[in-house]
Amino acid sequence: MMRTNRRIAEFLLQSKAIKLEPASPFTWASGWKSPIYCDNRKTLSYPEIRTSVRDAYVACIRDSFALPDVIAGVATGAIAQGALVADALNLPFIYVRSSAKGHGMQNLIEGAYTPGQKVIVIEDLISTGGSSLSAVEALREAGCVVTGMVATFTYGFRIAEEKFAEHALEVRTLTDYDTMIAQALAGGYITESQVPLLKKWRLDPANWSAS
């Protein structure tokens, strides 16, 4: 049976949640040129894939952490998947906005929770780790005890790993960049000649060039 990280990588490629275009790179909001574009929300459109990703989250939480009191999703990409995970575990669900709502109660965290409750954070994608940590810090400032984070995919940037270690955050991912590249090659999504360029990008994405 295909290992979970390879299976999830294949699902991301099948659903075009991950697109690889080494010859025609994408431009990120940061201005970085990238041979990869990732939008894991696309997996929600495919029931079999959506369920498999949910089940992988549940298994990862059960294997890696004590069962929490609450599941928290990071807006907006992890709201739907986080709710699915919370439902499967029969746990309350909350989510963390990227910024406080500009009207009404001006909430940063939406949903019912109590200070002192243990929380597992669901994230869809880890790049530099900034937005993930912002959500974690918002929960901690609200009095929640964040016991860990599980994400669908990570690029594996060192800066993110260093930030997580600095903030004492234990992180697990369902799949990762190296696994995805290997699966993309095995599945014919890329050619052998494109692999070095893709690996080079991950080492220095800010200065990478497709040429």
Secondary structure, DSSP 8 states (H G I E B T S, - for coil): ---HHHHHHHHHHHTTSEEE-TTS-EE-TTS-EESEEE-GGGGGGSHHHHHHHHHHHHHHHHHHS---SEEEEETTTTHHHHHHHHHHHT--EEEE-SS--SSTT--SEES---TT-EEEEEEEEESSSHHHHHHHHHHHHTT-EEEEEEEEEE---HHHHHHHHHTT--EEEEEEHHHHHHHHHHTTSS-GGGHHHHHHHHH-GGG----
